[in-house]
Amino acid sequence: MKKNLALVLLLLVPTSIYGELFLEITKGSEDPYKVAMIPFEGNTRVSKQLNNIMRNDLIRTGEFSILDEEFLLPLKIIDDELIFSDWKLLGMDYLVTGTIVNSKNSLDINYEIYDIHKKRKVRSSKVFGIPNQIRQLAHYTSDGIYESITGIKGIAATRLLYVNEIKDSQLISTYKLMLADSDGANEKILLSSPEPIISPSWSPDGKKVAYVSFETGMAKVFIQEIASGKRETVLSKDTQISSPSWSPDGKYLSLTLYQDGNAEIYILRLRDRTLTRMTNQFAIDTESSWSPKGNKILFTSGRSGSPQIYELDLRKLNPKAKRISFEGTYNAKASYLPKEEGIIFVHRSSDGLFHIALKYKKENFIRILTEAKMDESPSVAPNGNMVIYGIREEDLSMLAGFSLSGAKFKLPASNGEVREPAWSNFLR
């Protein structure tokens, strides 16, 4: 009882005493959209904060190049018309302007996007917020800019889960389940424990998280509310449990359970805690993930003699696992892209190193997307354009990411090691 109380109290400890993530953009796209952002009018302090956050949001996608402030031109408008030729000479594709409306209980953003080449306004929008949520306002504005220009929904306002392990001077570990903005900022501790926390997974609505904790000496699956910190045990077994994954409708968890002495895939119905066994093999079956429509499950199995990716069609009675990876002797931890046009997974290459790979349905080959020595635990952004994953660099575990357009970034922690990232769904 005392141990559990300590866990709850640690939720209230400020994150500043722990290591924060910091964004490090390492590579951009070779042909990005060139955008000029005029500092928003109305509040100089807030405008500077907004500008910095939005710049990072857009550059991190790999699809945008933002003009440095020192090269910005005065905003010339004659007879309500923007002078487009000046910005065209600077090589700009788009111009963003805006106004900050600040009142006692509200902080709103009005912004406009202009297409320089077509010489017209393409978006005029308003984002409603509150004074202490400047980062959220910036992310929402960034997403509006991104979607207006690319036609794809932005992910700046989504959030990340990950596990942070910090060792003290006696090399005793503390494990923390962390929540952060998609750029690694605004960290919060959801749970802290002297025992391992593994396999965090978002609920579809972004209001809850499932994970496995060993805080009582045995593996238990918890579901925890993000806002309140309230949590409940949904599965407790005197055996190993791992890899809970939410169904798209939020009614089920798929997971790995060593119930009969062997790792198998089960589905847990949350309404009544009913377990249904989905695989029955001598080999290890683990790391399940749902298709976006909820009618299929991917998982890793060693039944072919080496770890490979298999698929279960849940629409069939007593579905048989179908192998879908064939290149190489190790393919694991797979997730569908949002439109099911392909899968992202961990692949061991011919040099023995582990990388994040992509395979499209219509292609008979895989694409190696990363180049570190030990890449693991990929999680796909809800728009399908970015992936975050774990890497080891200088004997430390940290997070890294890339966009399918070619950008790369890192999210190292100032203290400790971070791993097992999970990207939320769209939150509004």
C-alpha positions, -999 to 999 in steps of 0.1 A, spaced: 0 0 0 28 24 9 46 16 -24 15 24 -45 10 57 -26 45 68 -34 38 61 -71 8 84 -70 26 112 -51 54 113 -77 29 123 -103 29 157 -86 66 163 -88 76 190 -114 94 176 -144 121 202 -142 141 180 -118 143 154 -145 158 154 -180 138 171 -207 139 163 -243 153 188 -267 146 190 -304 176 187 -327 168 189 -365 196 171 -383 184 171 -420 157 188 -441 141 181 -474 159 188 -506 130 207 -522 109 223 -494 81 249 -496 97 283 -490 77 303 -465 80 338 -450 64 343 -416 58 379 -406 59 383 -368 23 383 -356 11 417 -345 -5 425 -311 19 412 -285 57 411 -291 65 386 -264 38 361 -274 46 367 -311 83 357 -305 72 325 -287 47 316 -313 72 322 -341 99 300 -326 75 271 -320 59 273 -354 92 275 -372 104 243 -355 70 226 -361 72 232 -399 109 227 -404 108 194 -385 84 180 -411 111 183 -437 88 200 -461 93 236 -452 121 262 -453 113 293 -432 129 326 -442 151 340 -415 137 371 -398 167 393 -408 157 389 -445 120 397 -440 106 426 -460 82 453 -446 47 441 -452 34 463 -480 -3 464 -487 -17 488 -513 -55 492 -518 -60 460 -497 -37 441 -520 -5 425 -510 26 433 -532 35 397 -543 64 406 -566 86 416 -537 83 382 -521 86 364 -554 120 380 -558 131 364 -525 121 330 -539 92 326 -515 62 303 -522 40 314 -494 36 343 -469 20 340 -435 8 370 -415 -12 371 -383 -26 391 -354 -27 382 -317 -59 391 -298 -52 391 -261 -79 396 -235 -82 387 -198 -94 351 -203 -86 345 -240 -57 345 -263 -67 341 -300 -47 340 -332 -60 354 -365 -37 343 -394 -36 345 -432 -17 324 -458 -9 339 -492 2 319 -523 29 341 -538 29 324 -573 -9 325 -576 -11 360 -561 -40 352 -538 -50 345 -502 -54 307 -496 -65 307 -460 -79 330 -434 -84 314 -400 -88 319 -363 -74 298 -335 -90 302 -300 -69 296 -269 -61 308 -234 -30 328 -222 -12 299 -205 -15 276 -235 8 294 -260 25 262 -271 -9 246 -280 -19 277 -299 13 276 -319 9 239 -327 -27 244 -339 -16 273 -361 13 253 -375 -11 225 -383 -34 249 -402 -4 262 -422 8 227 -430 -26 214 -441 -33 245 -462 -1 242 -482 3 204 -484 -33 192 -483 -23 168 -455 -34 171 -419 -6 184 -396 6 166 -365 22 194 -344 -7 193 -319 -3 156 -313 16 142 -284 42 116 -275 45 89 -248 78 73 -239 97 57 -211 126 76 -193 151 56 -172 174 75 -149 201 59 -128 214 75 -96 250 74 -84 246 38 -72 232 28 -106 197 23 -92 171 30 -119 139 50 -117 115 45 -145 91 72 -156 62 72 -181 64 105 -198 41 127 -218 53 155 -242 43 176 -271 53 162 -305 84 183 -305 96 169 -272 87 200 -251 62 204 -223 71 172 -205 49 157 -178 53 126 -156 24 103 -158 40 76 -135 73 71 -117 83 37 -104 115 19 -91 104 -10 -113 102 -12 -151 74 4 -171 71 -9 -207 49 -8 -238 29 25 -235 0 27 -259 -25 55 -266 -62 51 -266 -77 62 -299 -92 94 -284 -59 104 -267 -75 105 -232 -60 73 -218 -28 53 -220 -23 15 -215 10 2 -203 27 -27 -184 42 -20 -150 62 -43 -127 57 -21 -96 42 -50 -76 68 -75 -86 47 -90 -114 35 -77 -148 2 -59 -147 -16 -40 -175 -29 -6 -164 -51 19 -181 -45 55 -169 -64 87 -176 -42 114 -189 -60 144 -173 -66 130 -138 -39 104 -134 -66 79 -123 -58 44 -133 -70 9 -130 -56 -26 -134 -72 -43 -164 -51 -75 -164 -30 -91 -137 -15 -126 -143 13 -145 -125 31 -146 -158 47 -123 -184 26 -97 -202 37 -73 -228 28 -51 -258 -8 -39 -251 -23 -22 -282 -56 -4 -284 -82 -13 -311 -93 17 -331 -127 17 -314 -112 17 -280 -131 -14 -269 -102 -40 -269 -65 -44 -262 -44 -69 -280 -14 -81 -260 12 -108 -255 5 -133 -227 26 -162 -216 -4 -180 -201 5 -215 -211 43 -211 -209 46 -197 -244 41 -162 -258 8 -159 -277 -14 -131 -289 -46 -125 -270 -74 -99 -273 -88 -84 -241 -123 -71 -242 -123 -41 -218 -160 -42 -210 -158 -74 -191 -121 -83 -191 -127 -114 -213 -96 -129 -229 -96 -145 -263 -66 -164 -276 -57 -156 -312 -26 -176 -318 -15 -211 -308 20 -219 -318 52 -234 -304 71 -203 -314 69 -168 -298 41 -146 -310 43 -110 -298 42 -72 -306 7 -70 -320 -8 -39 -336 -42 -31 -351 -50 -20 -386 -67 15 -388 -101 -1 -395 -97 -26 -367 -102 -57 -389 -66 -70 -389 -37 -74 -365 0 -75 -373 23 -94 -350 59 -108 -348 64 -145 -348 93 -169 -348 73 -198 -363 93 -197 -396 126 -201 -377 134 -164 -374 113 -133 -364 90 -123 -392 58 -103 -395 24 -120 -397 -11 -108 -402 -44 -120 -388 -77 -112 -406 -102 -108 -377 -132 -109 -401 -126 -146 -406 -137 -174 -382 -106 -189 -366 -82 -168 -387 -49 -182 -398 -18 -162 -396 -4 -150 -430 33 -142 -433 39 -108 -450 76 -103 -445 102 -124 -465 133 -103 -470 160 -109 -444 162 -130 -412 147 -105 -388 116 -84 -393 96 -73 -362 76 -46 -344 54 -37 -374 27 -10 -376 3 -1 -405 5 32 -422 -28 51 -416 -43 42 -450 -29 6 -449 -8 13 -480 22 -2 -463 39 -11 -430 67 3 -409 89 -22 -390 123 -31 -376 146 -49 -401 180 -64 -396 201 -57 -426 229 -79 -441 255 -61 -420 237 -73 -388 225 -38 -378 189 -30 -370 171 -3 -390 136 10 -395 121 -1 -428 91 5 -449 73 -19 -472 45 -7 -495 18 -32 -504 24 -27 -541 61 -32 -539 81 -65 -536 110 -49 -518 116 -30 -486 131 5 -481 157 10 -453 149 44 -438 174 48 -410 212 43 -405 220 40 -368 233 8 -353 204 -2 -332 170 13 -342 139 0 -325 102 6 -315 90 27 -345 57 46 -340 39 62 -370 24 97 -368 -14 97 -375 -9 115 -409 15 88 -420 42 112 -429 65 109 -399 80 81 -377 95 83 -343 117 55 -329 144 46 -304 181 47 -312 214 40 -293 241 66 -297 272 68 -276 258 40 -254 227 60 -246 191 54 -257 173 84 -272 145 92 -296 149 101 -332 125 106 -361 122 112 -398 97 123 -423 90 103 -455 100 135 -474 135 131 -461 138 152 -429 155 138 -398 155 149 -362 166 138 -327 150 141 -293 177 134 -268 171 137 -231 193 160 -210 193 132 -183 188 95 -185 177 73 -214 145 74 -234 128 46 -254 96 30 -265 79 61 -280 42 61 -289 26 87 -311 -9 98 -303 -38 100 -327 -51 135 -338 -64 151 -307 -91 173 -322 
